[in-house]
Amino acid sequence: MIKNKIKEYRAKHDMKQDDLAKLVGVRRETIGNLEKGKYNPSLILSWNIAKVFNCTIEDIFEVTD
């Protein structure tokens, strides 16, 4: 399972789901599903999200057993 901190990072940057979605080239629903843990992102999407927040993939995503 992959846990993420996307919602926290969006809040820190005063960003809506739609704003992030546009920046990384996905639909708003994809960001919502990521935040709810319903969808595991591709490596490219993870990379793009991390780039938006100027941090590492590991800062946002955590793999748990």
GROMACS elastic network, one bead per residue, 0.5 to 0.9 nm:
[ bonds ]
;  ai    aj funct       b0    kb
    1    37     6  0.83129   500
    1    40     6  0.81751   500
    1    62     6  0.83804   500
    1    63     6  0.58317   500
    1    64     6  0.53536   500
    1    65     6  0.62233   500
    2    37     6  0.72896   500
    2    39     6  0.89572   500
    2    40     6  0.67229   500
    2    41     6  0.89417   500
    2    61     6  0.65186   500
    2    62     6  0.55430   500
    2    64     6  0.60493   500
    2    65     6  0.86558   500
    3    34     6  0.89385   500
    3    35     6  0.84076   500
    3    37     6  0.67627   500
    3    40     6  0.89767   500
    3    60     6  0.82825   500
    3    61     6  0.57830   500
    3    62     6  0.51523   500
    3    63     6  0.63020   500
    3    64     6  0.71541   500
    4     7     6  0.80663   500
    4     8     6  0.88964   500
    4    34     6  0.78073   500
    4    35     6  0.67651   500
    4    36     6  0.89306   500
    4    37     6  0.77999   500
    4    59     6  0.86311   500
    4    60     6  0.53534   500
    4    62     6  0.61430   500
    4    63     6  0.87217   500
    5     8     6  0.52696   500
    5     9     6  0.62736   500
    5    10     6  0.86308   500
    5    35     6  0.75340   500
    5    59     6  0.79394   500
    5    61     6  0.66215   500
    5    62     6  0.86722   500
    6     9     6  0.51357   500
    6    10     6  0.60446   500
    6    11     6  0.85687   500
    6    31     6  0.83155   500
    6    34     6  0.79786   500
    6    35     6  0.61988   500
    6    49     6  0.82834   500
    6    60     6  0.63002   500
    6    61     6  0.82168   500
    7    10     6  0.50746   500
    7    11     6  0.61907   500
    7    12     6  0.87067   500
    7    17     6  0.83883   500
    7    32     6  0.89135   500
    7    35     6  0.63159   500
    8    11     6  0.51349   500
    8    12     6  0.62921   500
    8    13     6  0.87529   500
    9    12     6  0.50706   500
    9    13     6  0.63044   500
    9    14     6  0.85357   500
    9    15     6  0.84097   500
    9    53     6  0.71206   500
    9    60     6  0.79030   500
   10    13     6  0.51579   500
   10    14     6  0.59289   500
   10    16     6  0.66657   500
   10    17     6  0.76229   500
   10    20     6  0.77457   500
   10    53     6  0.83509   500
   11    15     6  0.61137   500
   11    16     6  0.79398   500
   12    15     6  0.77747   500
   13    53     6  0.79638   500
   15    18     6  0.81313   500
   15    19     6  0.60439   500
   15    20     6  0.67929   500
   16    19     6  0.51715   500
   16    20     6  0.65457   500
   16    21     6  0.86296   500
   17    20     6  0.53172   500
   17    21     6  0.60485   500
   17    22     6  0.86855   500
   17    27     6  0.89467   500
   17    28     6  0.56579   500
   17    29     6  0.81819   500
   17    30     6  0.89940   500
   17    31     6  0.61060   500
   17    32     6  0.69001   500
   18    22     6  0.61890   500
   18    23     6  0.86670   500
   18    27     6  0.74101   500
   18    29     6  0.84535   500
   18    31     6  0.79992   500
   19    22     6  0.53598   500
   19    23     6  0.64178   500
   19    24     6  0.89425   500
   19    28     6  0.81670   500
   20    23     6  0.50850   500
   20    24     6  0.63128   500
   20    25     6  0.84439   500
   20    26     6  0.85197   500
   20    28     6  0.78549   500
   20    31     6  0.76402   500
   20    49     6  0.77856   500
   20    52     6  0.79385   500
   21    24     6  0.53730   500
   21    25     6  0.58065   500
   21    27     6  0.55405   500
   21    28     6  0.52315   500
   21    29     6  0.84178   500
   21    30     6  0.76176   500
   21    31     6  0.63325   500
   22    25     6  0.51448   500
   22    26     6  0.63543   500
   22    27     6  0.72993   500
   22    28     6  0.78778   500
   23    26     6  0.80915   500
   23    48     6  0.83840   500
   23    49     6  0.83272   500
   23    52     6  0.73909   500
   24    45     6  0.70359   500
   24    48     6  0.58326   500
   24    49     6  0.64291   500
   24    52     6  0.78449   500
   25    45     6  0.86637   500
   25    48     6  0.89946   500
   26    29     6  0.82483   500
   26    30     6  0.64447   500
   26    31     6  0.76539   500
   26    45     6  0.87216   500
   27    30     6  0.53589   500
   27    31     6  0.70414   500
   28    31     6  0.52914   500
   28    32     6  0.63989   500
   28    33     6  0.87426   500
   29    33     6  0.60766   500
   29    34     6  0.85070   500
   30    33     6  0.50917   500
   30    34     6  0.61202   500
   30    35     6  0.86314   500
   30    39     6  0.76856   500
   31    34     6  0.50321   500
   31    35     6  0.62129   500
   31    36     6  0.86778   500
   31    39     6  0.89148   500
   32    35     6  0.51620   500
   32    36     6  0.62875   500
   32    37     6  0.86886   500
   32    38     6  0.86575   500
   33    36     6  0.50714   500
   33    37     6  0.61375   500
   33    38     6  0.50678   500
   33    39     6  0.55912   500
   33    40     6  0.86809   500
   34    37     6  0.51079   500
   34    38     6  0.59640   500
   34    39     6  0.50406   500
   34    40     6  0.64774   500
   34    41     6  0.71112   500
   35    38     6  0.76910   500
   35    39     6  0.82826   500
   36    39     6  0.77997   500
   37    40     6  0.70504   500
   41    44     6  0.79499   500
   41    45     6  0.58748   500
   41    46     6  0.59920   500
   42    45     6  0.52034   500
   42    46     6  0.61717   500
   42    47     6  0.85330   500
   43    46     6  0.50532   500
   43    47     6  0.60542   500
   43    48     6  0.85934   500
   43    57     6  0.89451   500
   44    47     6  0.50212   500
   44    48     6  0.61465   500
   44    49     6  0.86380   500
   45    48     6  0.50392   500
   45    49     6  0.61413   500
   45    50     6  0.85573   500
   46    49     6  0.52251   500
   46    50     6  0.62058   500
   46    51     6  0.86314   500
   46    57     6  0.61921   500
   46    60     6  0.84456   500
   46    61     6  0.79135   500
   47    50     6  0.51629   500
   47    51     6  0.61774   500
   47    52     6  0.87867   500
   47    56     6  0.78020   500
   47    57     6  0.60872   500
   48    51     6  0.50223   500
   48    52     6  0.63417   500
   48    53     6  0.89071   500
   48    57     6  0.89077   500
   49    52     6  0.52093   500
   49    53     6  0.66552   500
   49    54     6  0.86615   500
   49    55     6  0.88599   500
   49    57     6  0.79036   500
   49    60     6  0.85129   500
   50    53     6  0.52774   500
   50    54     6  0.59477   500
   50    55     6  0.52438   500
   50    56     6  0.55097   500
   50    57     6  0.53419   500
   50    58     6  0.86098   500
   50    59     6  0.79317   500
   50    60     6  0.69939   500
   51    55     6  0.63006   500
   51    56     6  0.75139   500
   51    57     6  0.84505   500
   52    55     6  0.79668   500
   53    56     6  0.85383   500
   55    58     6  0.82704   500
   55    59     6  0.63864   500
   55    60     6  0.79093   500
   56    59     6  0.52217   500
   56    60     6  0.70820   500
   56    61     6  0.88359   500
   57    60     6  0.54936   500
   57    61     6  0.58802   500
   57    62     6  0.85754   500
   58    61     6  0.51149   500
   58    62     6  0.62319   500
   58    63     6  0.89527   500
   59    62     6  0.77697   500
